[in-house]
Amino acid sequence: MRNLLLSVVALLSLCTGVALAQGQGLAGTWQGTLDAGRPLRIVMTVTNGDGGALNGVLYSIDQTPQGMAASGLTLQASTLKFAIPGIGASYEGRLSADGSSIAGMFTQGGRPLALNLARATPETAWTIPSPPAALKPMAATADPTFEVATIKPSNPGQQGKLFTVRGRQIMTVNTTVGDLVAFAYGVHPRQIVRGPGWLETDKFDIAGEPDIEGVPNQAQMRKLVQKLLADRFKLVFHREQQELSIYSLVVGPKGPTLTKSSADPNGLPSLLFRGLGSLPASNATMADFATVMQTAVLDRPVVDRTGLTGRYDFTLTWTPDETQFASMGIKVPPPPADATAPSLFTAVQEQLGLKFEPARGAVDVIVIDGVEHPSPN
């Protein structure tokens, strides 16, 4: 499984009710290494709950101390199974006769990876990192600039791309200037015209911290990248309107089936792919969703015409086809005949109560008047 904008494995929280009738039981600490393009150490702690139920938390300690809910944990004879709907993944393993190990496969996006777990002792257990202290959000009225920003060429052969915030550091990985413009101004790559050829081929890793305390919200992140483009890439452009093929994001005939978010409305949304065809979202507006779909998945601009103004939590799971994720540099094979998840357009209707409608419409385009390779750090 390759590195996408997108982590291959996040942490998993396991809560289920199952009793073991043999061996030592599952209570304790389990650990193993998942090879997902790079080795990821996985730790699962399991405790006994009420009525013989089991409660557990699975950590990907080389990535993050956070967790994601899983469901459907069952143990029949010696076969252990569970699913992680939030990332479109599942696990199936076999508990050894002495109860000391589990040999199994972790599957995400139709790609199985070996994940074998061994029961750890206090002496052999890996340390689970403590969550970092929560940082305060930046003042909503603040207008930040990068205090320091480094720009370097990406590693050749790097797959996928990423925009993220770690602490106070804003980072992009494997991003072209076209990607930066699309993020900064909320447009589809087709809405960027007349740029030089290297705009979509030369890739950069960027890291920088704002000159104002606190974590920036999404609008402030876009402003930071806009200023970086003007300062370090000497970007100059003007806007025009052109008629293009688009998708209109509208409410479906049965109405939306979205859960309103309880997170800080001024906080950052989270729309981080957990594999091809698996998009958990939290604190996201419909404009955020439309932007992610047009930037990463679909082959044309997406215009939000839902009229929904709130922020929502949801998970979208689908089987992608060969027309999708091209802007991420990913070649998706045709859907397998035995695919269990629906197509994107069906999933959006069934899981979110929304609809993508093909249309033509006038949209803003960014016309590049000038751009240069980045100035030195």
VENQUIHU-V957361 format. One record per helix or strand of 3 or more residues. SS is the DSSP state (helix for helix, strand for strand). FROM is the first residue (numbers start at 1). TO is the last residue. If there is no record, write none. Layout:
ss=SS from=FROM to=TO
ss=SS from=FROM to=TO
//
This chain:
ss=strand from=12 to=16
ss=strand from=28 to=35
ss=strand from=39 to=48
ss=helix from=50 to=52
ss=strand from=54 to=60
ss=strand from=69 to=76
ss=strand from=79 to=84
ss=helix from=85 to=87
ss=strand from=89 to=95
ss=strand from=101 to=108
ss=strand from=111 to=114
ss=strand from=117 to=120
ss=strand from=146 to=153
ss=strand from=162 to=166
ss=strand from=169 to=176
ss=helix from=177 to=185
ss=helix from=189 to=191
ss=helix from=197 to=200
ss=strand from=203 to=210
ss=helix from=218 to=232
ss=strand from=236 to=251
ss=strand from=270 to=273
ss=strand from=278 to=284
ss=helix from=286 to=297
ss=strand from=301 to=304
ss=strand from=312 to=317
ss=helix from=326 to=328
ss=helix from=344 to=352
ss=strand from=354 to=370
//
